[in-house]
Amino acid sequence: MAFIKKCPECNSINLTYDSHLGEVICNDCGLVVEEKMVDTGVDLQGKFDKSEKKGRGGAPISMQKFDKGLTTNVGEISDIYKLESGQTRKFLRLKKWQERVSTSIERNLRLAMAELRVIAAYLSLPNVIRDEASRIYNYVLQRGLVRGRSMESVIAACLYTACRSYNIPRTLDEIATASDVERKEIGRTYRFVIRKLKIKVKQSSPKDYISRFSSVLKLSPKTQSDALKVLKKAEKVELTSGRGPAGIAAAALYVAALINDEKKTQREVADIAGITEVTIRNRYKELIDRLNLADKIKAKEAESKKKT
């Protein structure tokens, strides 16, 4: 506890701090140097039960809440109705005015943050992505960039931007499915947001999609490892440039599954990656032709036929 170190009356440094009264007293002349001091430390009184919160700071600030978690709530409805009739009407009136005094930006944020939480929960996104997307949306809203665009498309674009910033592999098709907004509209809004806010995002890599796609397809670790090796060879011959990362990753997994005799149809892989069978087929042909994998796949197919 920091307080005055010298008595202003007798210049004595023999001071005592009374934590119960919140006072600093001079032991030489008896002057109350400081009074009504607030203890901002941890409350250690009562039982030392881990389930009880001893901190005085309250909940942490969260960007996912429209008010960052700092709004004062005028009681809960269930508690208000337990009061006397006169007090009940008074607190209901206060609660109504508390909600009315919010600005248009706060009302927009209230709806937007609820929509963001729904989409993020559908996509199983971590809290760091939700916080980053909320922060980006706040910047967009404060600069008046939402005007003329639907709130849903801006929220979807902010989530996609946050995913790209943290290398979380999510495709535009997945975001579009979760938000019920057209893929083209999300892409257009995403480019507008990163241009206006000057956000630099890394180029998405096919390697980022391998672990998630293989997990959903229930492929073995060896197949996943072989798919990464195929991608590494494809990068050397510049097969990955100018092509969608999800398509290349899906094709590499399909090739690795064939090599390891794990039967997966092109339709299954395409559905997981959110692309068409034609894309899988084209990328598959490019990989086996440029990387000379056709003989290896045929040998594996012949070996599996002999076993059956």
N, C-alpha and C positions, 0 to 999 in steps of 0.2 A: 504494500500500500504506500503510494507516494503522497507525502503531505509536507507542510511548511516545516523546515528544519531548525528554525530559530524563533524564539518568542519575541514578538514585536514590542513587548512592554519592558522586559528586563534583559533581552538579548541572550537568554539562557538557551542551551541546547538540550537541557534535561527535560525532554518531552515524553509523554505517555499517550499511546493510542488506545482508546477504549472501543473495542469492536462491537460491543453490545449497544452502546449509546451513539456510536458513530462520531466520537469527539476526540480532539487532540488537546491534552491539558498540560500546562506548564507545571512541573513539580516544584519549582522554586517560588513562584508568585501566585500560583493557582488560577491563572488566566486560561479561559477556554479559547484556545487559539483557533480551532476549527470545529464546526458542529454540523450535524445533519449530513455527514459524509455518506456517500453511496458506495456500498461494497459490490464491485463488479465481478468478484471471483465466483468460484463454484460453491453452491450451497451444500455444506457438509452436515447440516443438521438432520436429525431423524435417522431412520434405519438405512443401513448401507445395502439396499436391495438393488441388484443390477437391473431389475425391470423398471425401476423408477428413474426418471430423467432428472439429474441434479444440475444440469447446466442452466444458465439464465438467458442464453442467447436465442432460444427458440429454434424453429426449423431453418435450415439453410436456404439461401436465396436460390430460386430455380427459374431458369429462363423459360421453362415449359409452362409456367403459369402467367396469365396475362398481366398480373400485378407483381410478378416475381416473388409471390408469397408474402407480401408485406401489407396487404389490406387487412383492416380491422373488421372482423365480423361482429354484427350486433346480435349476438346470441343465436342459438339454434331454435328452430320453430318448436320442437318438442319441449325445450326448456321454457320458452316464452309463455306457452299455454299453461304452464304450471303456476304462473304468477296470478295475482289478484286481477280482477277484470279491468280496473283502471290502469294498472301497470302493463297488462297485456296489450291494450290498445296503444299505449305510449311506445312500447318497444317494437310493435309491429309497424307503427308509423315511422319510427327511426330506421328500421330495417329497410322499408320501402324507399326512403330518401337516400339511404346509403347506396342503393343500387341505381337510383336515378341520377346521382351527381357524377357518374362516370362519363368520360369524354367519348367521342366517336372512335378515337383510336383504341381506347380500352375496350369498347364494345366489339370492335373488329378483332382485337387480340383474343378476347374471350372465346369467340366462335372459332377463330383460326387455330388456337392452341388445342381446342377439343378435337378438331379435324385432324391436326397433326398427330395427336396421340393415337387416334383410331388407325391411321395409315401406318404409323410406325409399329404399332402392335401387330397389325396384319403381316408386316414384313419381318417381324422379330428383330427389329433394329435395337442396338444397345443405347443406353442413356446418353453416351457421349455424342452420338449422331443426332438424337432428339434435341439436345441442348444446342448443338451447332446449327441445326436447321431452324430452331426457334430464334437464335441470335441473328441469323441471316434474314429471317422474315421481319424481325424488328427493324433492321436497317432499311429493308425495302419499304416497309410501311412508313417509317419516319421520313423518308425521302419522297413519299407520294408516288412511288412506282407501281403501286397496286391498282391505281385508278385506270379503268378501261380494260382490266383483266379480271377473270374470275378468281375468287379467293382460293378455290380448290386447285387450280392450275399453278398458282404461285406457291402454295404449300408443297405441292408435288415437286416443283422445280427446286425449291429450297432443300427438300429431303434428298433429291438426286445430287444436288451440289455438295451437300454434307457427306454423302456416301463417296463421291468422287474425291473429296478432300482427304478422307481418312482411308482410302483404298478398300472400302467395303464393296464387294462385287454385287451390284444390283443393276439390272438392265432397265432401260426405259419401258420395256413391255411389262415388267414386273410392277414398276411404279404406276403405270397406266392402269393395270388390272386392279391394284389396291385402291387407287384414288378415283376410279371410274371417270378418268379424263383421257381424252385422245392422246396417243403417243406423240403425234405431230405438234399438238398444242403445248405439251410439257417440254418438248425439245426446243420449241421457239421461245418459251418463257425462260427456260434454263439459260439459253444463249444471251437473252436480254439481261438477265440478272447478273451473270458473271461479267458482262461487258460494262454495265452501269456501276457495279460495285468493285470492278477491277480485281476480281478473285482469280487467282492462278490455280488451276487444277491440273493434276498429273494425268498423263495419258493412261487410260485403262489398259492393263496387260492381261493377255489370255491366261497367264499363270494364276491370276487372282481368282478365277472361276473354277479351277480344277478341283480343289478340295470340296467345294460346296456341291458341284455337280456329281462328283464321285460318291459323296456321302448320300445324296438323294437316290442315286442309281444303285447304291449298295455294292459298289465295286471294291475289290481287294486293294490293300495298300500297294501291292506290286503293280497293279494296273495303273494306279494313280502315279506311281513313280515313273513307269514307262511313258505315260502321257506327258509328263514334264520333260522327259528326255526327247520325245518327239517334237515338242514345242521348241526346245533348245536348238535342235537341228533345223527346224523350220525358220527360226529367227536368223540363223547363219546364212540361209539361202534367200532371205528377205521374203518369205511367204506370208509373214504376219502383217506386213505393212500394207495399209490401204484396205484392210478387211476387218470386219467386226470381230472384236475379241471373244465374244460369246460363241460365235460360229466356229472360230478356229479352235477354241478350247473344247467344244463339244465334239468336233471332228477328231481331235487328238485322242480324246477319251474313247471314242468309237474304235479307232485304229488299235489303241492299246488293249481294249476289251477283246478284239478279234485275235490279237497276238497271244493273249493269255487264256484264250478259249472260254471267255465269259460272254455268253450269248445275250446281246442287247440289240434290239431292232433300231433302225434309224428313226422310227417314229417315237420310240421311248426317249431317246437322247434329245430329239428335236423338241419334244414337249417340255422337258426339264429346262432346256436352254432358252425356250421361248422363241425359237426360230422355225423355219419350215424344213421339211424333208429335202427339198431341192437344194437348200443352202448346205445342209449336212453332206449331201451327195457330191456337190461340187467341191467342197473343201476336202472331202475324203479323197476324191480323185486327184486333186492337186498334191496332197500329202504323199500318197503312195507312188505317184509318178515322179515327183521331184526328189523324194527321199529313198527311192528304190525299195519300197517295202512290199511290193506285190508278191515277190517270190516267198518272202517270209510268211506272209498271211496264207498263201496257198499251201505251203508246207505244213502249217499248223492245222489248216482245215483237213488236209489229207491224213494227218496223224490222228485227229479226233474221230475221223470216219473209221479208221482201223480199229480204234478202241471200242467203237459201238458195234 
